[in-house]
Each structure stands twice: as C-alpha cells, then as structure tokens.
Amino acid sequence: QVQLVQSGGGLVQPGASLRLSCTASGLTFSRYVMGWFRQAPGKEREFVAAITGGGSTIAYADSVRGRFTISRDNTKNTLWLQMNKLEPEDTADYYCAADLGLMSRTSAPYDYWGQGTQVTVSS
C-alpha cells in the first residue's frame, strides 16, 4: 500500500519558519515527481512547489518563490518543504503528492497524496 505520511505543521507568527516533511512508502520514490500543494478554506487547491525524481528540476509558485525551498532525499524516501518568512496568506492545509509522470502545476496528474498538515500563520 502506497502511503505518504506528512508532519511538521503548526501555528506560527508572521516571519517565522516551518519545515514540512513527507515520507513515502510502498513506491519507488526516486521515480516520482514530488509536489507540494495547499488549500485554504473556501479556495481551490493550489500548486506550491515540485521537484523531479533526481532533484534536477524544481518549480515554485510565484507566491512562494524566494521564501520556500523544496528538497528530497531518495535514500530516505523523504520530501521536505522549508518555509521561511511565513505570511498570513500562507495559512492553509498543505499536501504532498507523488506523480509518476511529468512535473505538473496542477493537482490532477498526481497519483498519490499525503494526509495533509495544517499551517496557520497568525499574530
């Protein structure tokens, strides 16, 4: 059974940092593009960042570029999202996802999803 297990969310003040993790099992991790998406209440799920299987190509949403860093360690089957300079607009449920196809900024092509973790940025 394929599982993506997330951790690292929480409630922080604006300007703070958080690091989300996503650990995969039941798949050949290095074959998959991995992505982060987020969904705020009442809004559609939106793309945050993605990284190809070998880490050679990375993409970010304009809203997080320069503040967030996506990374992976294929020996640990783990994906991270380092989030710095967090803003209230970053408040959302964050999801990791795995895609056996090409890198995509839409959620539809992703084959597997984590359970989500809440990030709340508030003063």
Secondary structure, 3 states (H helix, E strand, C coil): CCEEEEECCEEECCCCCEEEEEEEECCCHHHCEEEEEEECCCCCCEEEEEECCCCCCEEECCCCCCCEEEEEECCCCEEEEEECCCCHHHCEEEEEEEECCCCCCCCCCCCEECCCEEEEECC
